[in-house]
Amino acid sequence: MDKLKQLESFVSVASKGSLTAAARAEGVAPAIMGRRLDALEERLGVKLLVRTTRRISLTHEGSAFLEDCQRLLADLSNAEASVSAGGVKASGHLRITAPAGFGRRHVAPLVPRFRQAHHEVTISLNLSDRVVDLAAEGFDCAVRVGDFPDSSLVSVRLADNRRMCVAAPAYLQRHGTPQHPGDLAKLACLTLSSDASQTRGWAFLLPAAEGRGELVHIRPAGPLDCSDGQVLHDWCVQGHGVAWRSTWEAEQDIAEGRLVEILAPFAAPPNGIYAVFPQRKHLPLRVRLWIDFLKHHYAQPQFWMPAGTPS
């Protein structure tokens, strides 16, 4: 049995949550999809899916394997497209979305430059801190900051992103500097509104004695919240409370003394900055070139330097 077909069937079943739906999409009998999955699990020697009469769910190993399979299939599709495209130019309309603050700084400036290199592509950029449903709203690609659980999307990691707790020096002088994430309950925390993308809360890594070094998420509360991350950042600089911001947002204010990093010993490991897109058999050339364009620029250290920093 074709190994690639097994992988494609696994991704399809995992994404659709149903043997029947995956089989219908491919035009084969559900029994055929079942045999492919059985053969894949037997070949790997591990259970990937838990199948009952009502639903299909991923095992822990299956979740990890799914991400690798999505990336492998996307890379294969890109490789085929690069060969078959030959001298064909990218064309058509590219609809992309990104978080508002990150998009203003690190996506919007690249859009005109991409357009200059690909004159036959037109581009719409949507900036929003809510999680946009790409398929339902007709977007080709999204840039997302932070890890996310949506297995129906293919993700390409573009760069690392580190989050940190910050506050203005004047605020800390008035209210004290927290020594533990639990101290945040006593402070005014500036949080994203519930309809924004930061749904899991603030992440911290507790010492081994407290939580075996495990990542924990805290959902702090405070008198102010906003759906726009830039507004939260501005409030933090103005001394209205503690915020959880990314390095790319806060490092210049830290360097110039407007903000101070707090709770650094509990900082979580970096998460990712991703390009994500709906699963498609053939990724449009304009989307593939846009993702490659982002990867190239985000891989340059000087791209992330604050304005005015010597290179």
PAGU-87439 format. One line per field, with one value per atom (N, C-alpha, C): residue in one letter; atom name; x, y, z. Coordinates in steps of 0.1 Angstrom, whole numbers, m for minus. Example, Ala and Ser with C-alpha at 12.3 -4.5 7.8 and 13.67 -1.06 7.14 Angstrom:
BEGIN
code c(A	A	A	S	S	S)
site c(N	CA	C	N	CA	C)
xx c(132	123	132	128	137	129)
yy c(m57	m45	m33	m22	m11	0)
zz c(78	78	78	71	71	79)
// end
This chain:
BEGIN
code c(M	M	M	D	D	D	K	K	K	L	L	L	K	K	K	Q	Q	Q	L	L	L	E	E	E	S	S	S	F	F	F	V	V	V	S	S	S	V	V	V	A	A	A	S	S	S	K	K	K	G	G	G	S	S	S	L	L	L	T	T	T	A	A	A	A	A	A	A	A	A	R	R	R	A	A	A	E	E	E	G	G	G	V	V	V	A	A	A	P	P	P	A	A	A	I	I	I	M	M	M	G	G	G	R	R	R	R	R	R	L	L	L	D	D	D	A	A	A	L	L	L	E	E	E	E	E	E	R	R	R	L	L	L	G	G	G	V	V	V	K	K	K	L	L	L	L	L	L	V	V	V	R	R	R	T	T	T	T	T	T	R	R	R	R	R	R	I	I	I	S	S	S	L	L	L	T	T	T	H	H	H	E	E	E	G	G	G	S	S	S	A	A	A	F	F	F	L	L	L	E	E	E	D	D	D	C	C	C	Q	Q	Q	R	R	R	L	L	L	L	L	L	A	A	A	D	D	D	L	L	L	S	S	S	N	N	N	A	A	A	E	E	E	A	A	A	S	S	S	V	V	V	S	S	S	A	A	A	G	G	G	G	G	G	V	V	V	K	K	K	A	A	A	S	S	S	G	G	G	H	H	H	L	L	L	R	R	R	I	I	I	T	T	T	A	A	A	P	P	P	A	A	A	G	G	G	F	F	F	G	G	G	R	R	R	R	R	R	H	H	H	V	V	V	A	A	A	P	P	P	L	L	L	V	V	V	P	P	P	R	R	R	F	F	F	R	R	R	Q	Q	Q	A	A	A	H	H	H	H	H	H	E	E	E	V	V	V	T	T	T	I	I	I	S	S	S	L	L	L	N	N	N	L	L	L	S	S	S	D	D	D	R	R	R	V	V	V	V	V	V	D	D	D	L	L	L	A	A	A	A	A	A	E	E	E	G	G	G	F	F	F	D	D	D	C	C	C	A	A	A	V	V	V	R	R	R	V	V	V	G	G	G	D	D	D	F	F	F	P	P	P	D	D	D	S	S	S	S	S	S	L	L	L	V	V	V	S	S	S	V	V	V	R	R	R	L	L	L	A	A	A	D	D	D	N	N	N	R	R	R	R	R	R	M	M	M	C	C	C	V	V	V	A	A	A	A	A	A	P	P	P	A	A	A	Y	Y	Y	L	L	L	Q	Q	Q	R	R	R	H	H	H	G	G	G	T	T	T	P	P	P	Q	Q	Q	H	H	H	P	P	P	G	G	G	D	D	D	L	L	L	A	A	A	K	K	K	L	L	L	A	A	A	C	C	C	L	L	L	T	T	T	L	L	L	S	S	S	S	S	S	D	D	D	A	A	A	S	S	S	Q	Q	Q	T	T	T	R	R	R	G	G	G	W	W	W	A	A	A	F	F	F	L	L	L	L	L	L	P	P	P	A	A	A	A	A	A	E	E	E	G	G	G	R	R	R	G	G	G	E	E	E	L	L	L	V	V	V	H	H	H	I	I	I	R	R	R	P	P	P	A	A	A	G	G	G	P	P	P	L	L	L	D	D	D	C	C	C	S	S	S	D	D	D	G	G	G	Q	Q	Q	V	V	V	L	L	L	H	H	H	D	D	D	W	W	W	C	C	C	V	V	V	Q	Q	Q	G	G	G	H	H	H	G	G	G	V	V	V	A	A	A	W	W	W	R	R	R	S	S	S	T	T	T	W	W	W	E	E	E	A	A	A	E	E	E	Q	Q	Q	D	D	D	I	I	I	A	A	A	E	E	E	G	G	G	R	R	R	L	L	L	V	V	V	E	E	E	I	I	I	L	L	L	A	A	A	P	P	P	F	F	F	A	A	A	A	A	A	P	P	P	P	P	P	N	N	N	G	G	G	I	I	I	Y	Y	Y	A	A	A	V	V	V	F	F	F	P	P	P	Q	Q	Q	R	R	R	K	K	K	H	H	H	L	L	L	P	P	P	L	L	L	R	R	R	V	V	V	R	R	R	L	L	L	W	W	W	I	I	I	D	D	D	F	F	F	L	L	L	K	K	K	H	H	H	H	H	H	Y	Y	Y	A	A	A	Q	Q	Q	P	P	P	Q	Q	Q	F	F	F	W	W	W	M	M	M	P	P	P	A	A	A	G	G	G	T	T	T	P	P	P	S	S	S)
site c(N	CA	C	N	CA	C	N	CA	C	N	CA	C	N	CA	C	N	CA	C	N	CA	C	N	CA	C	N	CA	C	N	CA	C	N	CA	C	N	CA	C	N	CA	C	N	CA	C	N	CA	C	N	CA	C	N	CA	C	N	CA	C	N	CA	C	N	CA	C	N	CA	C	N	CA	C	N	CA	C	N	CA	C	N	CA	C	N	CA	C	N	CA	C	N	CA	C	N	CA	C	N	CA	C	N	CA	C	N	CA	C	N	CA	C	N	CA	C	N	CA	C	N	CA	C	N	CA	C	N	CA	C	N	CA	C	N	CA	C	N	CA	C	N	CA	C	N	CA	C	N	CA	C	N	CA	C	N	CA	C	N	CA	C	N	CA	C	N	CA	C	N	CA	C	N	CA	C	N	CA	C	N	CA	C	N	CA	C	N	CA	C	N	CA	C	N	CA	C	N	CA	C	N	CA	C	N	CA	C	N	CA	C	N	CA	C	N	CA	C	N	CA	C	N	CA	C	N	CA	C	N	CA	C	N	CA	C	N	CA	C	N	CA	C	N	CA	C	N	CA	C	N	CA	C	N	CA	C	N	CA	C	N	CA	C	N	CA	C	N	CA	C	N	CA	C	N	CA	C	N	CA	C	N	CA	C	N	CA	C	N	CA	C	N	CA	C	N	CA	C	N	CA	C	N	CA	C	N	CA	C	N	CA	C	N	CA	C	N	CA	C	N	CA	C	N	CA	C	N	CA	C	N	CA	C	N	CA	C	N	CA	C	N	CA	C	N	CA	C	N	CA	C	N	CA	C	N	CA	C	N	CA	C	N	CA	C	N	CA	C	N	CA	C	N	CA	C	N	CA	C	N	CA	C	N	CA	C	N	CA	C	N	CA	C	N	CA	C	N	CA	C	N	CA	C	N	CA	C	N	CA	C	N	CA	C	N	CA	C	N	CA	C	N	CA	C	N	CA	C	N	CA	C	N	CA	C	N	CA	C	N	CA	C	N	CA	C	N	CA	C	N	CA	C	N	CA	C	N	CA	C	N	CA	C	N	CA	C	N	CA	C	N	CA	C	N	CA	C	N	CA	C	N	CA	C	N	CA	C	N	CA	C	N	CA	C	N	CA	C	N	CA	C	N	CA	C	N	CA	C	N	CA	C	N	CA	C	N	CA	C	N	CA	C	N	CA	C	N	CA	C	N	CA	C	N	CA	C	N	CA	C	N	CA	C	N	CA	C	N	CA	C	N	CA	C	N	CA	C	N	CA	C	N	CA	C	N	CA	C	N	CA	C	N	CA	C	N	CA	C	N	CA	C	N	CA	C	N	CA	C	N	CA	C	N	CA	C	N	CA	C	N	CA	C	N	CA	C	N	CA	C	N	CA	C	N	CA	C	N	CA	C	N	CA	C	N	CA	C	N	CA	C	N	CA	C	N	CA	C	N	CA	C	N	CA	C	N	CA	C	N	CA	C	N	CA	C	N	CA	C	N	CA	C	N	CA	C	N	CA	C	N	CA	C	N	CA	C	N	CA	C	N	CA	C	N	CA	C	N	CA	C	N	CA	C	N	CA	C	N	CA	C	N	CA	C	N	CA	C	N	CA	C	N	CA	C	N	CA	C	N	CA	C	N	CA	C	N	CA	C	N	CA	C	N	CA	C	N	CA	C	N	CA	C	N	CA	C	N	CA	C	N	CA	C	N	CA	C	N	CA	C	N	CA	C	N	CA	C	N	CA	C	N	CA	C	N	CA	C	N	CA	C	N	CA	C	N	CA	C	N	CA	C	N	CA	C	N	CA	C	N	CA	C	N	CA	C	N	CA	C	N	CA	C	N	CA	C	N	CA	C	N	CA	C	N	CA	C	N	CA	C	N	CA	C	N	CA	C	N	CA	C	N	CA	C	N	CA	C	N	CA	C	N	CA	C	N	CA	C	N	CA	C	N	CA	C	N	CA	C	N	CA	C	N	CA	C	N	CA	C	N	CA	C	N	CA	C	N	CA	C	N	CA	C	N	CA	C	N	CA	C	N	CA	C	N	CA	C	N	CA	C	N	CA	C	N	CA	C	N	CA	C	N	CA	C	N	CA	C	N	CA	C	N	CA	C	N	CA	C	N	CA	C	N	CA	C	N	CA	C	N	CA	C	N	CA	C	N	CA	C	N	CA	C	N	CA	C	N	CA	C	N	CA	C	N	CA	C	N	CA	C	N	CA	C	N	CA	C	N	CA	C	N	CA	C	N	CA	C	N	CA	C	N	CA	C	N	CA	C	N	CA	C	N	CA	C	N	CA	C	N	CA	C	N	CA	C	N	CA	C	N	CA	C	N	CA	C	N	CA	C	N	CA	C	N	CA	C	N	CA	C	N	CA	C	N	CA	C	N	CA	C	N	CA	C	N	CA	C	N	CA	C	N	CA	C	N	CA	C	N	CA	C	N	CA	C)
xx c(8	0	9	5	12	14	26	28	22	25	20	4	m2	m17	m22	m14	m18	m17	m6	m5	m16	m19	m29	m43	m45	m58	m59	m47	m47	m50	m44	m46	m60	m66	m80	m90	m88	m97	m95	m83	m81	m87	m86	m91	m106	m112	m127	m134	m126	m132	m141	m140	m149	m144	m144	m140	m149	m162	m172	m170	m167	m165	m153	m142	m129	m130	m137	m139	m148	m158	m167	m159	m150	m142	m133	m128	m119	m126	m139	m146	m144	m141	m138	m147	m148	m156	m149	m157	m151	m142	m145	m137	m123	m121	m108	m100	m106	m99	m95	m104	m101	m89	m88	m77	m64	m64	m52	m47	m57	m53	m48	m54	m49	m35	m32	m19	m9	m13	m3	0	m10	m7	1	m2	6	20	22	36	44	37	44	45	36	36	31	21	16	1	m7	m21	m22	m27	m28	m42	m53	m66	m74	m83	m93	m106	m111	m123	m134	m145	m158	m169	m180	m191	m196	m193	m198	m188	m175	m165	m151	m142	m128	m120	m111	m102	m88	m79	m64	m59	m50	m42	m31	m23	m12	m2	1	11	5	m8	m15	m15	m17	m16	m3	8	22	25	20	23	15	3	m5	2	8	15	26	34	45	40	29	23	18	11	7	18	29	41	47	48	54	46	33	25	25	25	26	39	50	63	64	57	57	49	38	29	37	44	52	63	70	80	75	63	57	53	48	43	55	67	78	84	82	86	76	63	53	50	53	50	60	72	82	84	81	82	69	59	46	47	41	41	29	32	21	11	m2	m13	m25	m35	m47	m47	m57	m59	m55	m47	m42	m48	m56	m62	m55	m49	m41	m46	m44	m49	m38	m37	m27	m32	m26	m30	m27	m35	m34	m21	m16	m3	9	10	20	19	7	5	10	7	11	26	33	48	55	50	59	52	40	34	31	24	20	32	44	55	60	58	62	53	40	30	34	37	40	53	62	75	72	63	59	52	44	36	46	57	66	73	75	81	72	59	49	37	39	30	16	15	2	m7	m2	m9	m15	m28	m34	m36	m36	m35	m45	m52	m60	m54	m52	m46	m57	m60	m70	m62	m63	m56	m67	m66	m76	m71	m74	m69	m79	m90	m98	m92	m96	m91	m101	m95	m103	m105	m117	m120	m116	m104	m99	m108	m113	m121	m134	m141	m154	m154	m143	m142	m134	m129	m123	m109	m101	m87	m78	m67	m57	m47	m44	m32	m34	m29	m29	m15	m11	1	m5	m1	m5	6	5	15	10	19	15	10	11	7	m8	m14	m28	m32	m44	m48	m55	m57	m66	m59	m63	m57	m62	m73	m78	m69	m60	m51	m37	m30	m16	m8	3	11	25	32	46	52	61	68	77	75	83	94	92	101	97	105	102	96	88	82	83	88	89	79	71	63	69	66	71	61	61	53	61	54	61	52	58	51	59	53	61	67	80	86	78	70	62	51	45	35	41	52	59	63	67	70	58	46	34	28	29	22	32	45	54	56	68	71	68	59	56	68	68	79	75	62	56	44	41	29	16	16	4	2	12	11	3	1	m6	m21	m26	m40	m42	m31	m31	m29	m26	m23	m33	m33	m42	m35	m41	m36	m44	m37	m43	m44	m56	m58	m66	m64	m72	m86	m96	m110	m112	m123	m126	m128	m131	m133	m120	m109	m96	m89	m77	m71	m63	m61	m53	m62	m67	m78	m73	m60	m56	m50	m48	m43	m28	m21	m7	0	11	19	31	33	45	50	63	69	73	66	68	80	88	99	96	106	103	96	99	93	78	74	60	51	57	49	57	68	76	81	82	87	77	64	54	49	44	38	24	22	8	3	m10	m17	m25	m24	m31	m40	m53	m61	m64	m55	m56	m67	m72	m83	m78	m85	m81	m93	m91	m102	m103	m92	m92	m89	m97	m93	m96	m91	m93	m91	m97	m95	m83	m77	m65	m53	m43	m31	m23	m23	m15	m21	m34	m40	m35	m35	m30	m15	m8	7	8	0	1	m4	m14	m19	m8	m1	10	21	25	36	31	18	13	12	15	14	1	m8	m21	m21	m10	m11	0	m1	8	3	12	7	16	11	19	21	33	36	47	48	58	71	82	95	95	89	90	81	72	64	71	78	83	97	106	120	126	120	125	121	109	105	113	117	125	139	145	158	159	147	147	141	138	134	120	111	97	90	95	90	101	96	106	100	108	104	103	92	90	87	89	87	95	107	116	119	121	125	114	102	90	86	95	91	90	79	77	86	89	97	90	98	92	82	71	62	65	56	60	52	58	51	49	36	33	26	28	19	10	m3	m13	m22	m27	m35	m44	m56	m65	m58	m61	m56	m61	m52	m56	m47	m52	m44	m33	m37	m27	m27	m16	m15	m12	m20	m18	m4	2	16	18	8	9	10	3	3	17	22	35	46	45	56	55	42	41	47	44	50	65	70	85	91	84	88	89	78	78	90	92	102	116	118	131	134	124	126	126	118	118	130	137	150	162	160	171	170	181	181	178	183	181	167	159	144	137	142	135	141	151	158	149	147	140	145	137	141	152	162	173	184	182	193	204	216	227	227	229	230	244)
yy c(m12	0	12	22	34	42	44	51	65	72	86	86	77	76	74	66	64	77	84	97	107	108	117	113	100	95	98	97	100	114	123	138	141	135	138	134	122	117	125	128	136	150	156	169	170	160	159	153	145	139	127	122	111	103	90	81	84	85	86	99	110	123	123	117	117	108	97	88	94	102	109	119	126	137	131	118	112	103	101	92	77	73	59	54	41	36	38	40	42	30	18	6	8	14	16	25	36	46	38	30	23	13	7	m2	5	17	25	29	33	37	26	14	2	m1	0	m4	6	19	29	27	24	22	9	m1	m14	m11	m3	0	8	17	26	19	9	3	12	21	30	33	36	39	54	58	72	78	70	74	65	70	62	63	52	52	45	52	46	47	42	44	58	66	80	90	88	99	93	101	97	108	104	114	109	119	117	112	103	100	110	110	120	118	106	103	108	106	110	125	133	147	152	146	150	146	134	129	137	142	150	162	170	182	179	168	165	161	154	150	162	171	183	191	192	199	192	179	171	172	170	171	185	195	209	211	206	208	200	188	181	188	194	202	214	220	232	228	216	212	209	202	199	212	221	234	241	241	248	243	229	223	225	223	224	238	248	262	267	262	266	281	287	301	309	302	308	318	330	340	338	342	342	353	350	359	357	366	364	373	371	379	371	377	371	378	370	376	370	379	375	383	377	383	381	390	389	397	394	402	416	425	439	445	444	450	444	431	424	427	427	430	443	453	467	468	461	463	454	441	431	424	427	422	433	443	454	460	462	468	459	446	436	435	438	436	444	457	464	459	454	448	435	427	415	418	428	433	438	445	449	438	427	415	407	408	400	409	416	426	421	409	403	399	400	397	409	409	419	414	423	418	426	418	424	420	429	426	430	420	422	421	431	432	431	420	419	410	413	404	393	391	380	368	356	344	343	346	346	332	328	315	316	311	313	307	295	289	296	299	305	319	326	340	342	331	332	338	335	340	329	333	323	320	329	327	336	332	340	339	350	350	350	340	339	338	345	345	336	326	317	304	293	280	279	271	270	256	251	237	233	242	240	230	217	207	208	216	217	226	233	242	236	240	236	248	245	256	255	266	267	277	272	280	290	303	314	319	319	325	321	323	322	335	333	345	343	352	351	361	357	366	369	381	385	394	394	403	416	427	440	450	460	471	484	495	508	509	514	516	523	533	541	532	523	515	505	500	491	498	510	518	520	521	524	510	499	487	476	477	467	457	451	442	427	421	407	398	388	378	365	363	350	352	344	346	347	341	342	356	364	378	386	382	390	392	383	385	398	403	416	428	426	438	440	452	454	449	438	432	437	440	446	434	430	417	420	411	411	407	413	410	395	390	376	372	382	379	380	383	384	370	369	356	350	357	352	345	333	326	318	314	305	312	325	332	334	338	341	328	325	313	315	306	307	293	292	279	279	271	270	262	265	257	243	234	220	216	223	219	222	232	236	229	226	220	211	206	197	204	217	224	225	223	223	237	239	251	253	264	267	280	280	292	299	312	319	329	330	340	352	361	372	382	389	398	412	422	436	445	458	468	472	469	473	461	460	451	457	452	458	447	448	439	442	454	458	457	449	447	460	469	481	490	490	499	494	480	475	479	478	482	497	505	520	522	515	516	512	501	496	507	513	523	535	538	549	546	534	531	526	520	516	502	494	480	472	459	449	443	441	435	423	414	403	405	409	413	405	406	399	407	400	407	418	415	425	438	437	448	456	449	456	459	453	454	468	476	490	498	496	504	499	487	482	488	488	494	509	516	530	534	523	526	529	527	530	518	506	494	486	477	468	454	444	430	425	418	412	397	390	375	368	373	367	353	349	335	325	330	321	322	329	331	317	316	304	303	291	289	296	300	307	298	305	298	302	301	304	315	320	328	319	318	308	315	309	311	299	301	290	292	281	282	269	270	258	247	235	223	223	223	222	213	206	197	204	215	223	237	241	254	264	275	285	290	293	298	311	320	332	331	320	318	312	302	296	307	316	326	336	339	348	342	329	322	322	319	319	333	343	357	360	357	359	351	339	331	337	342	348	360	369	382	379	370	367	360	354	347	356	369	379	385	384	390	405	412	427	431	421	424	428	421	423	433	440	450	463	468	481	492	501	513	520	523	531	522	509	500	498	500	498	483	481	467	462)
zz c(0	0	0	m8	m9	4	9	22	21	10	9	10	4	4	19	26	40	48	46	53	49	36	31	38	38	44	59	66	80	83	75	77	74	63	59	70	75	86	99	102	115	113	101	99	99	92	91	102	111	122	119	107	103	91	92	81	69	72	61	54	61	54	46	52	44	32	33	22	11	15	6	m2	5	m2	m12	m10	m19	m30	m27	m36	m35	m23	m20	m9	m7	4	18	28	42	46	41	45	39	28	22	31	35	44	57	62	74	72	61	59	57	52	51	64	73	87	94	93	100	96	82	77	82	83	88	103	111	125	127	119	120	116	106	101	111	118	128	141	144	157	168	165	174	171	181	178	176	165	161	164	162	163	172	180	187	180	175	167	174	175	181	171	174	164	163	173	172	168	171	168	167	161	160	167	175	182	181	182	180	194	194	205	207	218	220	209	205	194	181	179	167	165	176	175	170	176	172	158	154	140	130	134	124	120	130	126	116	119	110	96	95	83	75	81	75	68	76	71	59	61	50	37	38	26	20	29	23	16	22	15	2	2	m11	m21	m17	m27	m32	m23	m27	m37	m34	m43	m57	m58	m70	m78	m70	m76	m82	m75	m80	m93	m95	m107	m118	m115	m126	m130	m120	m124	m134	m134	m144	m144	m156	m157	m155	m150	m148	m137	m139	m129	m120	m107	m97	m101	m100	m103	m94	m96	m88	m76	m68	m56	m43	m35	m23	m11	m3	9	22	29	41	53	65	77	88	98	108	120	132	144	142	148	145	148	160	164	156	156	148	133	128	114	110	118	115	114	123	124	114	113	107	95	91	79	69	74	65	57	63	55	44	46	35	24	26	15	2	3	m10	m16	m8	m13	m21	m15	m22	m35	m35	m47	m58	m54	m63	m71	m64	m70	m78	m75	m82	m87	m98	m103	m106	m109	m113	m101	m89	m77	m70	m67	m59	m45	m35	m21	m13	m4	6	20	29	42	53	61	72	85	93	106	117	125	136	147	159	171	173	166	168	159	162	154	142	130	118	113	109	103	88	85	71	61	62	52	51	62	62	56	59	55	42	36	23	23	34	34	29	22	17	28	36	46	57	69	81	87	93	102	116	124	138	147	159	169	180	184	195	189	197	193	193	185	184	181	184	183	171	162	150	140	141	132	118	115	102	93	99	91	90	80	78	83	91	97	92	90	87	97	105	115	108	111	105	114	127	137	151	161	175	180	191	197	212	220	234	241	250	258	272	277	290	297	310	318	319	317	318	326	331	338	337	339	340	353	354	367	377	373	382	388	380	386	396	394	403	416	415	427	436	429	437	443	435	439	442	441	444	432	432	421	425	417	420	419	428	429	424	421	417	409	399	391	399	411	420	425	425	430	420	408	398	402	411	415	423	428	437	428	415	407	396	390	378	366	360	348	336	326	314	304	301	293	281	271	259	262	255	256	252	257	255	240	232	217	210	216	210	210	205	202	214	225	236	245	241	248	260	260	271	283	282	293	292	303	303	307	300	303	311	321	330	332	334	337	352	360	374	377	388	392	395	394	395	408	419	432	433	424	424	414	403	392	383	387	379	366	367	355	344	348	337	334	322	317	323	329	335	328	327	322	332	334	343	336	340	333	343	343	353	350	360	358	362	357	360	357	360	357	343	335	321	312	301	290	277	266	253	243	231	220	212	214	206	215	211	219	220	210	210	221	223	234	247	249	262	264	254	255	259	253	256	270	275	289	298	295	303	304	293	293	302	301	309	324	328	342	348	339	344	348	347	351	345	347	342	329	319	307	303	295	290	275	271	258	251	238	231	231	229	228	218	206	195	199	208	212	223	232	245	245	237	239	238	229	227	239	245	257	269	269	280	279	267	265	268	266	269	282	291	305	307	297	299	305	303	308	315	324	331	330	326	326	340	344	357	355	366	366	356	353	343	346	360	363	359	357	353	339	331	317	309	301	294	282	277	265	253	243	232	225	220	211	197	188	174	167	156	147	134	130	120	108	96	85	85	84	84	72	67	55	55	49	48	40	44	36	22	12	m2	m9	m19	m27	m34	m40	m47	m42	m35	m29	m41	m42	m52	m51	m63	m63	m56	m57	m50	m34	m29	m15	m11	m19	m16	m16	m26	m27	m16	m11	0	13	15	27	26	15	13	15	11	13	28	35	50	56	53	59	56	44	41	50	51	59	74	79	93	98	88	92	94	90	91	105	113	126	126	116	116	114	109	107	120	131	144	152	148	156	157	169	171	163	159	151	158	151	157	163	163	168	158	161	151	146	133	128	128)
// end
